[in-house]
């Protein structure tokens, strides 16, 4: 199970939020920072929080040609801190190719599948029918 929190939420009460997040991690829940790069992006809180995943905000992906250096820096930072990275809002094959060139292999977005209701996911994916859903889709 994974819990996504935004940078803004963490910064509102960093110490209290960190205590709660670390308790959740001790209980096996993975923690992701959603929309990374759009809020405060404090390096100190990334180190203190000890989260599992950074999710690169889709605004960077939409203009990937102009944001290659920023995306590369986020990937390098995450690698140094032993974090996983997911690029959000991926909609084109070109975005996939550029992200792969930069070393980002985990993505979510309409390129693979739109978000689907739990019932549809269970009906089509869990039943093994896969109709209309990619095996690489992230429906969380």
ABEGO torsion letter per residue (X at the ends): XBBBBBAAAAAABAAAAAAAAAAAAAAGBBBBBBGBGABAGBAAAAAAAGBABBBBBAAAAAAAAAAAAAAAAAAAAAAAAGBBBBBBGBABAAAAAAAAAAGBABBBEAAABBBBBAAAAAAAAAAGAGBGBBAABBAX
